[in-house]
């Protein structure tokens, strides 16, 4: 049973400035260049809490985490952040263009608190493994701030769209805030404080399974923090944005793999070992993807020094994912890059968008680009609800949820 709760978050007051100068992409999507830009936008930008600057003179008592806590306390004291007066849920709609295709879509969800549940309870399901480093980092931040400035991206099944209809009703008036992010996605938020509508959403959500789309590290950090702090009632909940996995506005993008740093790399050896065939140009590769091929895995391959694209076209074993074939047969089998090296990103890195991935090879910044089709939400749900996990970076849910829209602080 999914337990959903209205809450009274802190939100930026008007005196803090325009919302677009205050909110950010999720912490793990912020590059050093983005961090620098966010820091320059406003002294109250939430990056100072979720991903602040580190300095050589940092100590155990004066560091990125202690400064995050100090910023949060100071902003609340100054009235930059103000707590809502009544418990509410928040409709959160995102209008965006799909990279590569330009298709314009609207994704509908709502922000609320969800109970922190052990995976063994069968309510919350993961689809990715986590790493200890990011969890240690988020654990330190949570310990110091006792607050959540970002939402876990949760999916729930609702083929009939009953909850979406309630959200559409709630979003009929003017939004509380509107932000266009750096990817031209438009984010809008509305307060849902009507008791009957909130109860209806809670009732409909009660029988749902929840699937983590993004935020595995933060969710497992919340799990550990709750277990270590049983006296904190508020630590038993975590901020989530809930989205219907059957929504026409839900999109998963492909995450392509770039390979570099291989000694004495000969692309013709890879062609022979992996049985690659010429695919022509990018349009020809897309044509190959567009033709029905449910029983085949088709992975595009761009190789440094060779102009045409190549295709890895092999039979699909029952239930096999393209990304799993890539890891086992190409990265490990043909190139000798094992899972430990992949986790450490020793020779691999990730990129969204076919054209940017190809450009890295053509510009000499990568030796190989493996071009993947997006994983379907059906495959993600099938694996997660059966207790399985997928390789790292198997999914890229787009667009991301903005950080700083609501801040949940542990008050008790």
N, C-alpha and C positions, 0 to 999 in steps of 0.2 A: 504494500500500500504506500503510494507516494504521499508524503505529508508536506503540504505547501502552506506557507504562512505569510500574511501581510506583515509589513514592518514599517518602522519610522526611520528611514535613513537620513543621514546628513546629505544635503545637496548644496551646490554652490549658490550663494546669494547674488543678487544683481550687482552689488558693489565689487564682486570679484572680477567683473569684466565679462566680455563676450565668451560664451561657452566654448567656442572653437579654439580659444587660447588656453583652455583649462584642461580639456580631456585629451586622451591619447589612445593609440593602439595598445593592445595587451603587452605586458612587460616583455614577453619572450619574442615579440615581433618588432621591438624597438632597436634599430641599429644605432651605433655611436653617432652617426650623422643626425638621425631623427631625435635622439636624446638631446643633442646640442640645440637643435631647432626648438624643441619643446621648452627647454630651459630658458631660451631667449624670448619666448612668447609672453610669459607672465611669471611673476614671482610666486604665483599660486598654482602653477601647473602641477597636476597630479603626478607627473614624472618624478617630482622631488620626493614623493612617498614610495611609489612602486618600483622605481629604478633610479635612485639618486646617484650623485657623483661619489666616486671613491678617490681618496687622496693618500699619498705616500705617508703622511703624518697620522693617519687614522690609528686609533688605539682601541682597546677592548671597551672603553667607556665612551669614546667619541668616534663614531663611525657612521657608515651609510644608514644603518638601522636606527641608531639613536637619533640621528638627524631627521629621519623620516617621522619618528614619533614626535619629535619636537615641533616639526612643521605642522603636523596634524593638530596637536594641542594648541598651537599658536593660532592657526586659522579658525578653530572653533571659538577660542577666546575672543578673537577680533570680530567675529560675525561673518567671516568670509565663507564659512560653512555653517549652515543652519539646519537644525533637526526638524523634520516634518512634524506637524502637530497631531496627526492621526495616522493609525496604521493603514497602509494602502498597498495595493499592487500597482504595477506600472506597465501599461502597454508600450511596447518598444518595437517600432517598425523601421525597417531599413530598405531604402530604395536604391538600386544600384545597377550598373551595367556589368555583364559577365565578361571578364577578360577573354580575349581571343575572338569571341563571337559578337560582342556588343549588345547582346540581348538585354533588354531592360526589365528588371524584375522587382517585386516587392516581397520582402520576407517579414512575416508577422510573428511576434513573440510577446512575452511578458516577463517582467522582472519581479521576483519575490524571493522569499527565503525557502530553502528546502532542508529537510532534516538530514543531518549527516548520518548516513547508513553504511554499515559494513557491507562489502560486496557479498558476503555470505548470506545476507538477508534476502537477496534476490530482487531488490528494488532498484538499486543503482548498478549499472553495468558499464564497464570500461571496454575500450577496443584497442588500447595501446599500453605497452609497458612503460614504466617510468624509470627515471634515473635518480640516483641519490643526491647528486650535486644540486640540481634545481630545487629539490625538496628541502635540502638543508638551508638554502638561501631563503626560500619562502617561509620556512619555519622560523628563522631568525626575525624576519620582517613581521610576521604575525605575533611573535612573542613580544616584540617591542611596541608595536602600534595597537595591538588588540583590536584590529579593524580590518575589514575587507573592502578594498576600493575597486575590485574587479569582480566580474560575475563568471561563474562556471557556465559554459554553454551546454545546456541539456536538451536532448531530444526526447519526445514522447510520441507514441502512436495515437493518431486520431483521424482515421480515414474519412470519417463523416464531417470533419471540420467544425465540430460543435463549439470548441473553445475559440477558434478563430472568429466565429460569428460574434461571440461575446466581446472579443477584443475590437472588432470593427465597430460595434456599437459604442464602446468606450472611447474610440478614437474619432468620433464624429465632430468634436469641437476643436478648438485651437490647442495645439500641443503646449506642454510646459516648456519644452526646449527643442530647438532644431539645430543640427550641426551637419555641415558638409565636411567630410574628412579629406585627407590627402589623396585618396583614391576616387574621389568624386562620388562616394556613397553618401546618401543623405539619411541621417539618423533623427528620428522623432520620438518623443516620449510624452505619454499622457498619464495622469494620475487616475487610478481606479479606486475610489473610496466608498462607492455605493455598497453597503453590506450585502444586499441580495446578489449583486453581480459577483462579489468576491466569494461568497459562499457557493455560488453556482460553479465557479471555476475550481474551487477546492474540491467540490463533490465530483466533478468530471475528472479531475486529475487523480482522484483517490485510487482508482483501479489501474493506473498506468504504470508501466515499467519506464525507467529513465535510463537514457544512454548518454554517456559523456561524449560530446563532440569535441570540445576544446576545454582544457583546464584540468587534465589528469593530475599533474603535479600539485596544483593548488587544492584539488579535492582531497588527495591523499595527505597533504599537509594538514588540512582541516580535520581529517580523521584522526591523525596522530595527536593534534593539539587537543581535541576533545577528550581523547583517552588520557592524556597527561593532566588535564585540568577539569576533572569531573565536577568541581565546585562552581565552575562558570556555566550557568544555564545557557547563556547566549552562544557559547562555543558549540552547542549541539545543532546549530543551524549554519548554513552558508548561503551567500547570495548567488542566485542562479538566474539566467535568462532561459526560459522554456520555449521551445519552438517545435511545432508539429512536424514530424519527420515525413509526413505525406503532403506537406505544403508545396504548392507549385513554385514558391519562391526560395526553396532550399536548394542550394547548389554546392557540389563538391568539385573542386578543381584538381587537376592532376598536379602532382609534385614531381618534377623531373629530376633525374640524378646526373650530376656532373662528376667526372672522374679526372683526377690530375695527379702528378707526382709519381707516376709509374716509371720505374727505371727501364731503359731500353725498350720502350713500348713500340711494337710494330703492329699497326692497325690490321695488316693483312693476316697476321696470325690470329687475331680475334675473329676476323671474317671466317677463316677456315675452321677454327675450333668451335665457334658458335653456330656455324651453318647460316651465316647472314646472306641475304640476297639483295641486290640493288632495288631500291624503292623509287628512284627518281628524286624529284623535288618535294617540297613540303606539301604542295597541293596534291601530289600523288599519294603521299602518306595519309593525308586526311581522307582522300577518296577510299583508300584501303580500310581505314577505320570506319568509314561511313557504311561500307558494305556489311551485311549481316555476317557475324563471325563469333557467335556465342560459344562455339566449340573450338575456337582457336585463340591463342594469345598472340597479339601483334604489337611488338615493341619497336619503335623507331630508334635508329642508332646513327648519330652523327660522329664522324671520325676526323681528327685533325689531319690535314693534308690531303684528304679525299673529298671531292666536291659532292658527289651524289649522296643522298641518304641511303641507309640500308635498313632492312627489315628483319627482325627475328620473328618468324612465323612458325609456331609449333602447336601441336594439339593441346587442348586444355584438359587436364585431368579434372574429374568431378570436383566442383567447389573450389578449384585453384584460382588464386588471385594473380593478376598480372604482376603486382609488386613482389609477391612471393617468388614467382618464376624469375623475375629479375635478380632478386637477392641470391637465390640458390643456384640458378643455372648460368647466369652471366657474371655477376659480381664475384661470387665464390667459385663456381665451377670453371669458368673460362679465364677469369682474371686473378683468382687466388686472394680476393679481398674478403676475409671472413667477417662474421657478425660483430666480433669485438672491434675490428677496425672500422666497420660501418658505424657502430655506436660512438666511437671516438672521433668520427669524421676524419680519419687519417688520410684517406684518398678521395672521399666523397663529400659532396655538398649538394644542397637542394636549391631548386629554382622554380618559381611559378612562371608559366608562360612559355610556349614553344619558341617564339622568336627570340626572347632573351637568352634561352638556353642554347639555341643554335649560334647566337652571336658570340657566346663565350668560347665556343669551339673555333669559329671562324676567326676570332680575334687572337687566338693563341692562349687564352686563359684557361682552357681545359683541353684534355686529350680526347675525351669521349663525352657525349651527351646521350643518355638513355631517355627517350621520350615516351611517356606513358599516357594512357587514357585514364580519365577519372574513375575512381572506384565508385560503384553505385551505392546508394544508401541501403538498398536491399541486402547487398553483401555485407556492409558494415553491421547492420542489425542482425543478420543471420549469425555472424561470427560472435558478436558481443553477447547476444541473448543466449547463445549456447555455451558461454563461458570461455570462448577463445579470445586471443589477442592478435593484432596485426603488426607487421614490421613498423618501426619508427617512420614517421612522415608518410604514412599510407594515405592520409586524407588531408585535404586543405579546404575546410569549410569557409566559404567566402560570402560576404565580407565578415571581418572579425567584429566582436563586440567592443564598443568603446569603454575605456576605463575612466572612472571618475564621475559617471552619470549618477550613481548612488553610492554612498559609503555607509556600510554597516559596522557600527562600533559596539563592542561588547560593553554593555552598561551594567550587567549583573552576572 
